[in-house]
């Protein structure tokens, strides 16, 4: 999932200087912590169907290539 941010954070890093980026997080944690990664229905559908998702920064053109090559960037949601 391409975003303007580099991954999933504990809070909005633009407004909270203490926001922490997750390297990996579960769909359940996203729902329980009310993180605004995507809408709750989409999160539930991905969780129920065991779809892993990588949230990454779209502004860097090489990021898609890095993901395809298996490099660890962004946040893995599973």
C-alpha positions in Angstrom: 0.0 0.0 0.0 1.6 3.2 -1.2 1.4 6.2 1.2 3.1 9.5 1.7 4.5 8.2 5.0 7.3 5.6 5.3 5.1 3.1 7.1 2.6 2.7 9.9 3.1 4.9 13.0 1.8 4.8 16.5 0.4 8.4 15.9 0.5 10.9 13.1 4.2 11.8 12.8 3.3 15.2 11.4 1.6 16.2 14.6 3.2 14.0 17.2 7.0 14.1 17.5 6.9 11.0 19.7 5.2 8.8 17.0 7.0 5.5 16.6 7.2 3.7 13.2 6.4 0.0 13.3 8.5 -2.4 11.3 5.8 -5.1 11.7 2.3 -5.0 13.1 -0.8 -7.2 13.2 -4.2 -6.2 11.8 -5.7 -6.8 15.2 -3.3 -4.3 16.7 -4.2 -1.7 14.1 -7.9 -2.2 14.9 -7.5 -2.2 18.7 -5.2 0.9 18.7 -7.5 2.6 16.2 -4.6 3.4 13.8 -5.7 5.2 10.7 -3.9 3.2 8.1 -7.0 2.3 6.1 -10.7 1.8 6.8 -11.7 -0.8 9.3 -13.6 -2.9 6.7 -10.5 -3.2 4.5 -8.4 -4.1 7.5 -10.9 -6.8 8.5 -11.1 -8.2 5.0 -7.3 -8.4 4.7 -7.1 -10.0 8.2 -9.9 -12.6 7.5 -8.2 -13.6 4.2 -4.6 -13.7 5.6 -3.4 -11.1 3.2 0.0 -9.6 4.1 0.4 -6.0 3.3 3.4 -3.7 3.1 2.8 0.0 3.8 5.6 2.1 2.1 6.5 5.6 0.9 5.4 6.2 -2.7 7.5 9.3 -3.1 10.7 7.3 -3.5 10.6 5.7 -7.0 12.9 2.8 -6.1 10.6 1.6 -3.2 8.4 -0.6 -5.4 11.5 -2.3 -6.8 12.9 -2.8 -3.3 9.7 -4.5 -2.2 9.6 -6.8 -5.2 13.2 -7.8 -4.4 12.2 -8.6 -0.8 14.0 -5.7 0.9 12.6 -4.7 4.2 11.2 -1.2 3.9 8.0 0.3 5.3 5.7 -1.7 7.6 4.6 -5.3 7.2 1.0 -5.9 8.3 -0.1 -9.4 8.9 
